[in-house]
Amino acid sequence: MKKGGAKGAGEGDSAARLIDAKIAELGDWRGEVLARIRGIIRKADPDMVEAWKWRGVPVWLHGGIICTGETYKAAVKMTFAKGASLADPSGLFNASLDGNTRRAIDIHAGEMIDETALTELIRAAVALNTAKKR
């Protein structure tokens, strides 16, 4: 069992292969962006567990869902499950700003990813998920 939580259906090696296949299948800027954010996520937290949920959405977990990597025609969307509870001093969140729980980052073709700020956001989400309940 990985530190990120119990291994369940659609998690681990099989999910990693499905995410690899999704990146290859996209074959355009969206695949490149998805691969890049995946690399940042893995570097930020080597104990992150990958999952494949909701008929084709890559999900990263550590103590619960950290974020998803959805692909649309015009954007790759990273939705943070508890994003509304996270500080975002760099202003990465640019979508789903009205909700009480989630926040998202829409990345469009040609946009740069602030790796340092995204790494900090991922680590903050892990810390939130793994904080001891009082």
ROBA-789784 format. One record per residue (C-alpha): x, z, y; residue number from 0. Coordinates in Angstrom, 3 decimals, decimal comma, always signed. Layout:
[[X; Z; Y]; NUM]
...
***
This chain:
[[+0,000; +0,000; +0,000]; 0]
[[+1,278; -0,884; +3,451]; 1]
[[+1,217; +1,635; +6,280]; 2]
[[-1,369; -0,473; +8,095]; 3]
[[-4,109; +0,627; +5,741]; 4]
[[-5,458; +0,065; +2,272]; 5]
[[-5,087; -3,468; +1,008]; 6]
[[-8,457; -5,081; +0,466]; 7]
[[-10,032; -8,473; -0,093]; 8]
[[-8,574; -11,148; +2,113]; 9]
[[-5,518; -9,096; +3,041]; 10]
[[-1,806; -9,317; +2,372]; 11]
[[-0,095; -12,272; +0,728]; 12]
[[-3,261; -14,319; +0,169]; 13]
[[-4,262; -13,877; +3,824]; 14]
[[-0,755; -14,853; +4,934]; 15]
[[-1,029; -18,086; +2,943]; 16]
[[-4,438; -18,833; +4,456]; 17]
[[-3,088; -18,231; +7,963]; 18]
[[-0,095; -20,494; +7,192]; 19]
[[-2,519; -23,183; +6,040]; 20]
[[-4,687; -22,770; +9,165]; 21]
[[-1,651; -23,226; +11,424]; 22]
[[-0,592; -26,355; +9,504]; 23]
[[-4,161; -27,724; +9,432]; 24]
[[-4,540; -27,442; +13,206]; 25]
[[-1,408; -29,551; +13,689]; 26]
[[-1,559; -29,396; +17,486]; 27]
[[-0,866; -27,002; +20,363]; 28]
[[-3,402; -24,525; +18,934]; 29]
[[-1,400; -24,219; +15,726]; 30]
[[+1,763; -23,706; +17,748]; 31]
[[+0,106; -20,986; +19,857]; 32]
[[-1,373; -19,262; +16,796]; 33]
[[+2,054; -19,304; +15,121]; 34]
[[+3,667; -17,931; +18,277]; 35]
[[+1,236; -15,040; +18,708]; 36]
[[+1,525; -14,274; +14,994]; 37]
[[+5,297; -14,023; +15,386]; 38]
[[+4,938; -11,720; +18,384]; 39]
[[+2,473; -9,520; +16,467]; 40]
[[+4,788; -9,268; +13,444]; 41]
[[+7,784; -8,476; +15,647]; 42]
[[+5,838; -5,878; +17,641]; 43]
[[+4,713; -4,069; +14,475]; 44]
[[+6,384; -4,946; +11,153]; 45]
[[+3,781; -2,764; +9,358]; 46]
[[+0,880; -4,917; +10,555]; 47]
[[-1,426; -6,114; +7,771]; 48]
[[-2,780; -9,658; +7,933]; 49]
[[-6,326; -10,392; +6,830]; 50]
[[-8,626; -13,415; +6,624]; 51]
[[-12,207; -12,595; +7,599]; 52]
[[-15,452; -14,132; +8,749]; 53]
[[-14,911; -17,493; +7,054]; 54]
[[-11,564; -18,347; +8,534]; 55]
[[-10,438; -15,951; +11,255]; 56]
[[-6,943; -14,467; +11,097]; 57]
[[-7,103; -10,712; +11,684]; 58]
[[-4,278; -8,225; +12,196]; 59]
[[-4,799; -4,605; +11,190]; 60]
[[-2,976; -1,313; +11,482]; 61]
[[-5,198; +1,745; +11,177]; 62]
[[-8,129; -0,623; +11,772]; 63]
[[-8,476; -3,983; +13,466]; 64]
[[-5,932; -4,615; +16,211]; 65]
[[-6,866; -8,190; +17,098]; 66]
[[-8,122; -11,529; +15,854]; 67]
[[-6,732; -15,021; +16,379]; 68]
[[-9,648; -17,387; +16,829]; 69]
[[-9,101; -21,072; +17,526]; 70]
[[-11,437; -23,204; +19,605]; 71]
[[-11,140; -26,739; +20,956]; 72]
[[-9,934; -25,580; +24,382]; 73]
[[-8,353; -22,179; +23,652]; 74]
[[-6,762; -19,802; +21,201]; 75]
[[-8,490; -16,458; +21,678]; 76]
[[-6,874; -13,124; +20,854]; 77]
[[-9,673; -10,570; +20,746]; 78]
[[-8,557; -6,942; +20,754]; 79]
[[-11,109; -4,768; +18,949]; 80]
[[-10,574; -1,779; +21,264]; 81]
[[-9,261; -3,709; +24,248]; 82]
[[-11,482; -1,935; +26,780]; 83]
[[-9,617; +1,283; +25,932]; 84]
[[-6,179; -0,225; +26,555]; 85]
[[-4,249; -0,281; +29,796]; 86]
[[-3,407; -3,862; +30,765]; 87]
[[-0,948; -3,561; +33,660]; 88]
[[+0,178; -7,193; +33,276]; 89]
[[-3,389; -8,522; +33,423]; 90]
[[-3,286; -10,365; +30,095]; 91]
[[-6,977; -9,862; +29,371]; 92]
[[-8,877; -12,801; +30,865]; 93]
[[-12,000; -13,027; +28,667]; 94]
[[-14,747; -10,754; +27,325]; 95]
[[-14,177; -8,465; +30,296]; 96]
[[-17,755; -7,218; +30,567]; 97]
[[-18,041; -5,563; +27,154]; 98]
[[-17,693; -1,869; +26,489]; 99]
[[-15,279; -2,247; +23,587]; 100]
[[-13,504; -5,586; +23,172]; 101]
[[-11,251; -7,543; +25,482]; 102]
[[-9,728; -10,960; +24,879]; 103]
[[-6,923; -13,225; +25,968]; 104]
[[-7,736; -16,939; +26,110]; 105]
[[-4,625; -19,094; +25,856]; 106]
[[-5,016; -22,744; +26,847]; 107]
[[-2,797; -25,767; +26,216]; 108]
[[+0,460; -25,542; +28,135]; 109]
[[+0,098; -21,885; +29,113]; 110]
[[+3,049; -19,560; +28,655]; 111]
[[+2,735; -16,312; +26,716]; 112]
[[+4,283; -13,209; +28,272]; 113]
[[+5,909; -11,907; +25,090]; 114]
[[+7,002; -8,601; +26,614]; 115]
[[+3,546; -7,777; +27,985]; 116]
[[+1,810; -8,903; +24,781]; 117]
[[+4,191; -6,809; +22,666]; 118]
[[+3,382; -3,747; +24,788]; 119]
[[-0,355; -4,409; +24,457]; 120]
[[-0,100; -4,764; +20,664]; 121]
[[+1,915; -1,554; +20,367]; 122]
[[-0,605; +0,285; +22,565]; 123]
[[-3,440; -0,954; +20,317]; 124]
[[-1,590; +0,303; +17,224]; 125]
[[-0,978; +3,666; +18,893]; 126]
[[-4,687; +3,923; +19,766]; 127]
[[-5,734; +3,090; +16,200]; 128]
[[-3,288; +5,495; +14,607]; 129]
[[-3,626; +8,451; +17,014]; 130]
[[-4,657; +11,615; +15,236]; 131]
[[-8,271; +12,528; +15,864]; 132]
[[-8,685; +15,902; +17,555]; 133]
***
